[in-house]
Amino acid sequence: MTQRLHLVFGGELLTPDKTVFKDPNQIHIVGMFPDYASAHAAWKAEAHRTVDNAHMRYFIAHIHRLRDEAQPASATEELGS
């Protein structure tokens, strides 16, 4: 079974019209989720929690899209096997 991992993260942006973080050291990592539905629920909760700050943005990163399963695993990945 293929995992579809999703990372939810966010923070304060320099301006609301760009996706450049004001302080990358202060990025809030909400968590890693095993499916889009649970990632979306976490994203929605954080977005609603910070709705009064126009500079705050949360994102869902599709971690599973960063991997190409057809490519051989790196040495680091093979250590976990």
Residue pairs with C-beta under 8 A, 6 or more apart in sequence:
2 64
2 69
3 34
3 64
4 34
4 35
4 36
4 62
4 64
5 32
5 33
5 34
5 63
5 64
6 32
6 33
6 34
6 35
6 36
6 38
6 39
6 60
6 61
6 62
6 63
6 64
7 29
7 31
7 32
7 33
7 39
7 60
7 61
7 63
8 29
8 30
8 31
8 33
8 39
8 42
8 43
8 46
8 58
8 59
8 60
8 61
9 27
9 28
9 29
9 30
9 58
9 59
9 61
10 27
10 28
10 30
10 46
10 47
10 50
10 56
10 57
10 58
10 59
11 21
11 22
11 23
11 24
11 26
11 27
11 28
11 56
11 57
12 21
12 22
12 23
12 26
12 53
12 55
12 56
13 19
13 20
13 21
13 22
13 55
13 56
13 57
14 20
14 21
14 22
14 55
15 55
16 54
16 55
16 57
19 57
19 59
21 27
22 55
28 46
28 58
30 42
30 43
30 46
30 58
31 42
32 63
33 39
33 42
36 60
39 60
40 60
43 58
43 59
43 60
46 58
47 58
50 56
50 58
73 81
